[in-house]
Amino acid sequence: MGVAKHRAIDHLRRRQRLEQKHAALAYESTLAQAQPDFETALDDDVDDDMLRLMFIACHPALPAEARVALTLRLIGGLTTAEIARAFVVPEPTIAQRLVRAKRTLAAKKVPYEMPRGADRTARVGSVLEVIYLIFNEGYTATAGDRWIRAELCEDALRLARMLAALAPTEAEALGLAALLEIQASRLRARISHTGEPVLLADQNRSLWDPLLIRRGLAALAQAERLAPARGAYTTQAAIAACHARATSVADTDWRRIVALYGDLLAVAPSPIVQLNRAVAVGMADGPQAALELIDALRDEPALERYHLLPAVRADLLVKLGRTDEARREFERAAALTTNEAERQLLMRRARSISRS
């Protein structure tokens, strides 16, 4: 009875959130006049309200980044700061992007309706990006006391599964589903029994969910059959699969991960991917090789206030025995993060160096 009560409360809350999002999207589009009935405007095969709203909001009248940002704000419920973190840009940039997107929709009198046929297919990429970024915010929260927002991960995983089922020949839809299944398999292991963050190297892999891993590997295999030349999500799923198949950090095929990050840079270049590749290089070729790559990124404007750059650099400095520098880098990373749980973790690592 207790479980049923909580499920009923969750159901009511979700319905309330969706009703608020319906109203928000209608208002922001300034299409109150002559607006068609919401239900009759939608394709029957998309029977999830949130997924429908994402397709509606990801309108081609907007530039790709603007439509994703607007959908994250209105439908995903992310704050401007969280969206800025996702795009690795200053918060005012996102705020301006949102204002311009709303004005564009209003000026062009964009119809508030579900796209069909080729129009809907053209929006799949933007919807995939929205789902991906919602999951990322849940996986590592931008701010607050919690490191993980499990409810966002659950919503994103549900939507990814649904979209993969709706587009079974879209390799990247399957690739995203595969990635989120495998990443979600680790959620229990990423938090200690006291609620503190647990890094990948310290996780109890027996807590990883084998069912989610099997689902992810099956979706990855299907995506690779459809498109042997992997896209960005399928490549990330292949990287996640390397971790999922390994019994320990030492058993992980780090050279394959380095190669996969090289593939990812070719299809989706970004400083974040370069940073992640450097971490893999450190595991494959040693900390000095990785530190050289990291130091080449220190002047990258997008990473100027990105806390994981000094955090990764600190970890490499510890391995090289440069403890004073490492402590300062951990402290710098702690000052940059807006997530309290992560800040506490980084400060503990800084203090542990002081005691050693």
C-alpha positions in Angstrom: 0.0 0.0 0.0 2.9 2.3 0.8 4.5 1.7 -2.6 1.2 2.2 -4.4 0.6 5.5 -2.5 4.1 6.8 -3.5 3.5 5.7 -7.1 0.2 7.5 -7.2 1.8 10.7 -5.8 4.6 10.4 -8.4 2.0 10.0 -11.2 0.0 13.0 -10.1 3.2 15.1 -9.8 4.2 14.1 -13.3 0.8 15.0 -14.7 1.1 18.4 -13.0 4.5 19.0 -14.5 3.3 18.0 -18.0 0.3 20.3 -17.7 2.6 23.1 -16.7 4.9 22.4 -19.7 2.0 22.3 -22.1 1.0 25.7 -20.9 4.5 27.1 -21.0 5.1 26.0 -24.5 1.8 27.4 -25.7 2.5 30.7 -24.0 6.1 31.0 -25.2 5.1 30.4 -28.8 2.5 33.2 -28.4 0.0 31.2 -30.3 -3.0 31.5 -28.1 -5.2 32.6 -31.0 -6.6 29.9 -33.2 -4.6 27.2 -31.5 -5.7 23.7 -32.7 -6.8 21.1 -30.2 -3.6 19.6 -28.7 -4.5 15.9 -28.9 -5.8 16.0 -32.5 -2.6 17.7 -33.7 -0.4 14.8 -32.7 0.6 11.6 -34.5 -1.0 8.6 -32.8 2.2 6.6 -32.6 3.9 9.1 -30.2 1.9 8.4 -27.1 4.1 10.1 -24.6 3.3 13.7 -23.8 6.9 14.8 -23.0 8.2 13.2 -26.2 5.5 14.9 -28.3 6.4 18.3 -26.7 10.0 17.8 -27.6 9.2 17.2 -31.2 7.0 20.3 -31.2 9.6 22.5 -29.6 12.5 21.3 -31.8 11.3 23.5 -34.7 13.6 23.9 -37.8 12.8 27.6 -37.7 15.4 27.8 -35.0 19.1 27.2 -35.2 20.0 23.7 -33.9 21.6 24.9 -30.6 18.7 27.3 -30.0 16.0 24.7 -30.5 17.8 22.3 -28.1 18.3 25.0 -25.5 14.7 26.1 -25.7 13.4 22.5 -25.4 15.7 21.8 -22.4 14.3 24.9 -20.7 10.6 24.5 -21.5 10.2 20.8 -21.6 13.2 19.3 -19.9 12.8 21.7 -17.0 16.6 22.5 -16.8 17.7 25.9 -15.5 19.6 28.4 -17.6 22.7 27.6 -15.6 22.3 23.8 -16.2 21.9 24.4 -19.9 25.0 26.6 -20.0 27.0 23.8 -18.3 25.7 21.3 -20.9 26.9 23.5 -23.8 30.0 24.7 -22.0 29.2 28.4 -22.6 28.6 31.3 -20.3 25.1 31.6 -18.7 24.3 35.0 -20.4 24.9 33.4 -23.8 22.2 30.8 -23.1 19.9 33.4 -21.7 20.2 35.5 -24.9 19.8 32.3 -27.0 16.5 31.5 -25.3 15.2 35.0 -25.7 16.0 35.1 -29.4 14.4 31.6 -29.9 11.2 32.7 -28.3 11.1 35.8 -30.4 11.7 33.9 -33.6 8.9 31.4 -32.9 6.5 34.3 -32.1 7.5 36.3 -35.2 7.2 33.4 -37.6 3.9 32.3 -36.0 5.1 28.7 -35.7 2.2 26.3 -35.5 1.9 24.4 -32.2 1.5 21.0 -33.7 3.2 17.6 -34.0 5.5 17.4 -37.1 4.8 14.5 -39.4 6.7 12.5 -42.0 10.0 14.0 -43.2 9.5 17.0 -40.9 9.4 14.8 -37.9 12.4 12.8 -39.1 14.4 16.0 -39.5 13.9 16.8 -35.8 15.0 13.5 -34.5 18.6 14.7 -34.1 17.6 17.6 -31.9 15.3 15.5 -29.8 18.1 13.0 -29.3 20.4 15.8 -28.1 17.8 17.0 -25.6 17.4 13.6 -24.1 21.1 13.1 -23.9 21.6 16.4 -22.1 18.8 15.7 -19.7 20.4 12.4 -18.8 23.8 14.1 -18.3 22.3 16.6 -15.9 20.8 13.8 -13.9 24.0 11.7 -14.0 26.1 14.6 -12.6 24.1 17.5 -11.4 25.3 21.0 -12.1 24.4 22.4 -8.6 22.8 21.5 -5.3 23.5 19.0 -2.6 22.9 15.9 -4.8 25.5 14.5 -7.2 22.9 12.5 -9.0 19.3 13.4 -9.9 18.0 9.9 -10.6 14.6 11.2 -11.7 16.1 13.0 -14.7 18.1 9.9 -15.6 14.9 7.8 -15.4 13.0 10.2 -17.6 15.7 10.4 -20.2 16.2 6.6 -20.3 12.5 6.1 -20.8 12.3 8.6 -23.6 15.4 7.2 -25.3 13.9 3.7 -25.2 10.7 5.0 -26.7 12.4 7.0 -29.4 14.5 4.0 -30.4 11.3 1.9 -30.7 9.7 4.6 -32.8 12.7 4.9 -35.1 14.1 1.3 -35.3 16.2 2.1 -38.4 17.8 5.2 -36.9 21.2 4.1 -35.7 21.9 7.0 -33.5 18.5 6.6 -31.7 19.7 3.1 -30.8 23.1 4.3 -30.0 21.7 6.8 -27.5 19.5 4.2 -26.0 22.6 1.9 -25.7 24.6 4.7 -24.1 22.0 5.6 -21.5 21.3 1.9 -20.6 24.9 1.3 -19.9 25.5 4.6 -18.0 22.3 4.0 -16.0 23.6 0.6 -14.9 26.2 2.3 -12.8 23.9 4.7 -10.9 23.7 2.6 -7.7 27.5 2.3 -7.5 28.1 6.1 -8.0 26.8 7.0 -4.6 28.0 5.6 -1.2 25.6 4.5 1.5 26.1 7.9 3.1 25.3 9.7 -0.2 28.8 10.7 -1.1 30.1 10.5 -4.8 32.1 7.4 -5.7 34.4 7.7 -8.7 34.7 5.0 -11.4 37.9 3.6 -10.1 36.5 3.0 -6.6 33.0 1.7 -7.6 31.8 -1.8 -6.5 31.1 -3.3 -9.9 28.9 -5.9 -8.4 26.4 -3.1 -8.0 26.3 -2.4 -11.7 22.9 -3.5 -13.1 23.5 -6.5 -15.4 20.1 -6.3 -17.0 20.7 -2.7 -18.1 24.2 -3.6 -19.4 22.7 -6.5 -21.5 20.1 -4.1 -22.9 22.7 -1.6 -23.7 25.1 -4.0 -25.4 22.2 -5.4 -27.5 21.1 -1.9 -28.6 24.8 -1.1 -29.4 25.1 -4.2 -31.6 21.9 -3.3 -33.5 23.1 0.3 -34.0 26.5 -0.9 -35.3 24.7 -3.3 -37.7 22.6 -0.4 -39.1 25.6 2.0 -39.4 29.1 0.5 -39.3 30.4 4.1 -39.4 29.4 5.1 -35.9 27.8 8.4 -35.0 28.5 10.4 -31.9 26.1 8.5 -29.6 27.0 5.1 -30.9 30.7 5.8 -30.4 30.0 6.9 -26.8 28.0 3.8 -26.2 31.0 1.8 -27.5 33.2 3.5 -25.0 30.8 2.8 -22.2 30.7 -0.8 -23.3 34.4 -1.1 -22.8 33.9 -0.2 -19.2 30.9 -2.4 -18.8 32.7 -5.5 -20.1 35.7 -5.0 -17.8 35.9 -6.6 -14.4 38.1 -3.8 -13.1 39.9 -0.6 -14.0 43.1 -2.5 -14.7 41.2 -5.0 -16.9 39.7 -2.2 -19.1 40.8 -1.9 -22.7 42.2 1.6 -22.5 43.8 1.6 -25.9 40.5 0.8 -27.5 38.9 3.6 -25.5 41.7 6.1 -26.7 41.0 5.0 -30.3 37.2 5.4 -29.8 37.7 8.9 -28.4 39.7 9.7 -31.6 36.7 8.5 -33.6 34.4 10.7 -31.5 36.6 13.7 -32.1 36.2 13.1 -35.8 32.4 13.2 -35.7 31.8 15.5 -32.7 34.9 17.6 -31.9 34.9 19.4 -28.6 37.3 20.3 -25.8 35.3 18.0 -23.5 36.0 15.0 -25.7 39.7 16.0 -25.9 39.8 16.1 -22.1 38.1 12.7 -21.8 40.5 11.3 -24.4 43.5 12.6 -22.3 42.2 10.7 -19.3 42.1 7.5 -21.3 45.6 8.3 -22.6 46.8 8.6 -19.0 45.5 5.1 -18.3 47.0 3.6 -21.5 50.3 5.4 -21.7 50.9 6.9 -18.3 50.2 10.2 -16.5 53.0 12.2 -18.2 51.6 11.6 -21.7 48.1 12.7 -20.4 49.4 15.8 -18.6 51.0 17.1 -21.8 47.6 16.8 -23.5 45.8 18.4 -20.6 48.2 21.3 -20.4 47.6 22.0 -24.1 43.9 22.5 -23.2 44.5 25.0 -20.4 44.1 28.0 -22.7 40.9 26.7 -24.3 38.2 29.4 -23.6 35.4 26.8 -23.2 37.3 25.1 -20.4 38.3 28.3 -18.6 35.9 27.7 -15.7 35.3 23.9 -16.3 36.1 22.3 -12.9 37.0 18.9 -14.3 40.0 20.3 -16.1 41.9 21.1 -12.9 40.4 18.0 -11.3 41.8 15.7 -14.0 45.1 17.6 -13.9 45.3 17.2 -10.1 44.8 13.4 -10.4 47.7 13.2 -12.9 49.9 15.3 -10.7 49.3 13.0 -7.8 50.4 10.0 -9.9 53.5 11.9 -10.8 54.3 12.7 -7.2 53.8 16.5 -7.6 51.6 16.7 -4.5 51.8 20.4 -3.8 50.6 21.3 -7.3 48.0 18.5 -7.1 46.5 19.9 -3.9 46.2 23.4 -5.4 44.5 22.0 -8.5 42.0 20.0 -6.4 41.3 23.2 -4.4 40.8 25.2 -7.7 38.4 22.5 -9.0 36.4 22.6 -5.8 36.1 26.4 -6.0 34.8 26.1 -9.6 32.1 23.5 -9.1 28.6 24.5 -8.1 27.7 21.1 -6.9 28.1 20.8 -3.1 28.6 17.0 -3.1 31.3 17.2 -5.7 33.0 20.2 -4.0 33.2 18.2 -0.7 34.7 15.2 -2.7 37.4 17.5 -4.3 38.2 19.1 -0.9 38.6 15.7 0.7 41.0 14.7 -2.0 43.0 17.9 -1.4 43.1 17.3 2.3 44.2 13.6 1.8 47.2 14.9 -0.1 48.1 17.3 2.8 48.1 14.4 5.2 50.2 12.1 3.0 
